Amino acid sequence: MNILVREIVIFASFFMQMNLAKTGIDKSKKLQLIIEASQKRFGLFGIEKTSMREIADDLKLSKASLYYYFPDKESLYKAVVEKEQNEFIAKISERIFNFHEPEQLLLEYVNARVSYFRTLLNLSRLRLETNSGLKPGFIEAINTFREKEKDIIKKIFDKGIRSSIFYIDDTDQMASLFLDLLKGLRITLINEKKTLFLEEEEYELLHEKTISFTNIFIKALKYK
């Protein structure tokens, strides 16, 4: 195991153990701590290379105690993904709607998107999976998140239409196209290196390409 990764897991595990050891901790707090610990381990190693035993050990819990809260690994992973989805939508909505011009809104959206997907590793990982072989619950989570993202894009498009800046016949279709093309940019980079996550220089390249693409897309939206 990479030394830095091992140190992160050890530190996170120690922190969670101390919190769970506190007396009088309520069920909802324990649930939150379990999800947070799982978020770190799933993010580093993925669902396939993470076991419930490892998560229980991180928290100094018995497997039986862990299964009391989550009946299986898949339900725990889904809870982690839903946590990251909610964080993403909340953060990105707060960040982008400080802008008023629709062009600025769309550019800030893609800026924030690259930034948050870099830290929300489970959400990033699941978004890049194909639906083949995924459990129905995961497919549902992917589709639900996509609809939430699409709603944000449609609101930006609607603002541009009302301001007579964007000319769009079908905002739902156009938002779907925009998201598909953004995903394609990242998949292209990942396929070239045969690994899921990007290095610093690769993120900079992805950001540069994403901004260039978005500027081109904006010009197309403004064409009457």
C-alpha positions in Angstrom: 0.0 0.0 0.0 1.2 3.5 -0.8 2.7 5.1 2.4 0.6 8.3 2.1 -2.6 6.3 1.6 -1.8 4.0 4.6 -1.2 7.1 6.8 -4.5 8.6 5.7 -6.4 5.4 6.5 -4.7 5.1 9.9 -5.4 8.7 10.9 -9.0 8.5 9.8 -9.4 5.2 11.6 -8.0 6.6 14.9 -10.2 9.7 14.6 -13.4 7.6 14.1 -12.4 5.2 17.0 -12.1 8.1 19.4 -15.5 9.5 18.4 -17.3 6.1 18.7 -15.7 5.5 22.0 -17.4 8.5 23.6 -20.2 7.5 26.0 -23.7 8.5 25.3 -23.3 8.8 21.6 -26.7 8.6 19.9 -27.6 6.3 17.0 -27.7 9.1 14.3 -24.2 10.2 15.3 -22.9 6.7 15.1 -24.5 6.3 11.7 -22.8 9.5 10.5 -19.4 8.3 11.8 -19.8 5.0 10.0 -20.6 6.7 6.7 -17.7 9.1 7.1 -15.2 6.3 7.8 -16.6 4.2 4.9 -16.4 7.3 2.6 -12.7 7.5 3.2 -12.0 3.8 2.7 -14.3 3.3 -0.3 -12.8 6.5 -1.9 -9.3 5.2 -1.6 -9.8 1.5 -2.5 -13.2 1.2 -4.2 -16.1 -1.0 -3.2 -14.6 -4.2 -4.6 -11.4 -3.9 -2.6 -13.1 -2.8 0.7 -14.6 -5.3 3.1 -17.1 -4.7 5.9 -14.5 -6.2 8.3 -12.0 -3.5 7.4 -14.6 -0.8 8.0 -15.6 -2.3 11.3 -11.9 -2.5 12.3 -11.4 1.1 11.4 -14.2 2.0 13.8 -13.3 -0.6 16.5 -16.8 -2.1 16.0 -17.8 -5.7 15.6 -19.1 -6.7 12.2 -22.4 -7.5 13.9 -22.6 -3.9 15.1 -21.9 -2.6 11.6 -24.5 -4.9 10.1 -27.0 -3.5 12.6 -26.8 -0.2 10.7 -26.3 -1.5 7.2 -27.4 -5.0 6.1 -24.6 -5.3 3.4 -21.7 -3.5 1.8 -23.8 -2.3 -1.1 -26.3 -0.4 1.1 -23.4 1.3 3.0 -21.8 2.3 -0.3 -25.1 3.7 -1.5 -25.4 5.8 1.6 -21.8 7.1 1.1 -22.6 8.0 -2.5 -25.9 9.7 -1.5 -23.9 11.8 1.1 -21.5 12.9 -1.6 -24.3 13.7 -4.0 -26.0 15.9 -1.5 -22.7 17.7 -0.7 -22.0 18.2 -4.4 -25.5 19.7 -5.1 -25.4 21.9 -2.0 -21.9 23.2 -2.6 -22.2 23.8 -6.3 -25.6 25.5 -6.0 -24.3 27.9 -3.4 -21.1 28.6 -5.4 -22.5 29.2 -8.8 -25.6 31.2 -8.1 -23.5 34.1 -6.7 -23.1 35.0 -10.4 -25.8 36.7 -12.5 -24.8 36.4 -16.1 -25.8 33.0 -17.6 -22.4 32.7 -19.3 -20.6 33.2 -16.0 -23.0 30.7 -14.3 -22.2 28.0 -16.8 -18.4 28.6 -16.6 -18.4 28.6 -12.8 -20.5 25.4 -12.8 -17.9 23.5 -14.8 -15.1 25.1 -12.6 -16.8 23.8 -9.5 -17.7 20.5 -11.0 -14.0 19.6 -11.8 -13.0 20.8 -8.3 -15.6 18.8 -6.3 -15.4 15.6 -8.3 -11.7 15.7 -7.4 -12.4 15.3 -3.7 -15.7 13.4 -3.8 -14.0 10.2 -4.9 -16.9 7.8 -4.5 -19.3 9.9 -6.5 -16.6 10.4 -9.2 -15.9 6.7 -9.3 -19.6 5.7 -9.6 -20.3 8.3 -12.3 -17.6 6.8 -14.5 -18.9 3.2 -14.2 -21.0 1.7 -17.0 -24.4 0.4 -16.1 -23.4 -3.1 -17.1 -23.1 -5.3 -14.0 -24.1 -2.6 -11.6 -26.8 -3.3 -9.0 -30.2 -1.6 -9.5 -29.6 0.6 -6.5 -26.4 2.0 -7.9 -28.0 2.6 -11.3 -30.8 4.4 -9.5 -28.3 6.6 -7.6 -26.5 7.5 -10.9 -29.7 8.4 -12.6 -31.0 10.4 -9.6 -27.8 12.4 -9.5 -27.8 13.1 -13.2 -31.3 14.5 -13.0 -30.3 16.8 -10.1 -27.3 18.0 -12.2 -29.5 18.4 -15.2 -31.9 20.6 -13.2 -29.1 23.0 -12.3 -28.0 23.2 -16.0 -31.6 23.8 -17.1 -32.0 26.7 -14.6 -28.9 28.3 -16.1 -30.2 27.8 -19.6 -33.6 29.2 -18.6 -31.9 32.3 -17.2 -30.1 32.8 -20.5 -33.3 32.3 -22.5 -35.1 34.9 -20.4 -32.2 37.3 -20.9 -32.3 36.7 -24.7 -28.7 35.5 -24.5 -29.3 31.8 -25.1 -31.5 30.4 -27.9 -32.5 26.9 -27.0 -35.6 25.0 -28.2 -35.4 22.1 -25.7 -33.5 22.8 -22.5 -33.8 19.2 -21.2 -32.2 17.8 -24.3 -29.5 20.4 -24.4 -28.6 19.9 -20.7 -28.3 16.1 -21.3 -26.0 16.8 -24.3 -23.9 19.1 -22.2 -23.5 16.6 -19.4 -22.7 13.8 -21.8 -19.9 15.8 -23.4 -18.4 16.9 -20.1 -18.3 13.2 -19.0 -16.7 12.3 -22.4 -13.8 14.7 -21.8 -12.8 13.0 -18.5 -13.4 9.5 -19.8 -11.0 10.2 -22.7 -8.2 11.2 -20.3 -8.8 8.2 -18.1 -8.9 5.7 -21.0 -5.6 7.0 -22.1 -3.9 6.2 -18.8 -6.0 3.1 -17.9 -6.7 4.2 -14.3 -9.7 5.9 -12.7 -8.1 8.9 -11.0 -6.0 11.8 -12.5 -2.8 13.3 -11.4 -2.3 17.0 -10.7 -1.1 17.8 -14.2 -4.0 15.8 -15.7 -6.5 17.6 -13.7 -5.1 20.9 -14.9 -5.4 19.6 -18.5 -9.0 18.4 -17.9 -9.8 21.8 -16.4 -8.3 23.6 -19.4 -10.2 21.4 -21.9 -13.4 21.7 -20.0 -13.3 25.5 -20.0 -12.4 25.6 -23.7 -15.3 23.2 -24.5 -17.7 25.3 -22.4 -16.8 28.5 -24.2 -17.4 26.8 -27.5 -20.7 25.5 -26.2 -21.8 28.9 -25.0 -21.1 30.4 -28.4 -23.4 27.8 -29.9 -26.1 28.6 -27.4 -26.0 32.3 -28.4 -26.4 31.5 -32.1 -29.8 32.6 -33.2 
